[in-house]
């Protein structure tokens, strides 16, 4: 799926999970530049909440998509203005994709700066892309994705480090409590 379509889906996910974010974005986005709003058929359906993780199912241009997402339990630095922050793990049966990780940092990334995810001593590099007013990051080497998801299922915390466009270095920590159940719900709903 093209970056723009993946990015629109990520914004839809964030907007669905955070009505305040959707209202704030709508207020600051010119009508001609607004991302398409999901139709009622595309509104994500809650599959369940499991501790720090929530599972959803939605429709996309590529068909059904299921995902688990979580918000950080701590963010550094504390006084940096950011939009909602998430880690999303998606299942796309129409694209034959299982467990695609995406980081939504709540800011634009600094071009060329690496983004890292770490569980225990496993540290994986991500690449970042900015689109208009938000950034996202995905695993740089797809062959690392399965190993990272396995580490997340058995780990207790995930740490994401990145650099904002203005040079601010950020560290976001996530609890991995409930990730196994949330992913199982996403896999079951999407038949993967």
Buried (B, 14 or more C-beta within 10 A) or exposed (E): BEEEEBBBBBBBBBBBBBEEBBEBBEEEEEEEEEBEEBEEEBBBEEBBEBBBBBBBBBBBEBEBBBBBBBBBEEBBEEEBEEBBBBBBBBBBBEBEBBBBBBBBBBBBBBEEBBBBBBBEEBEBEBEBBBBEEBBBBBBBEEEBBEEBBEBBBEBEBBBBBBBBEEEBEBBBBBBBBBBBBBBBBBBBBBEB
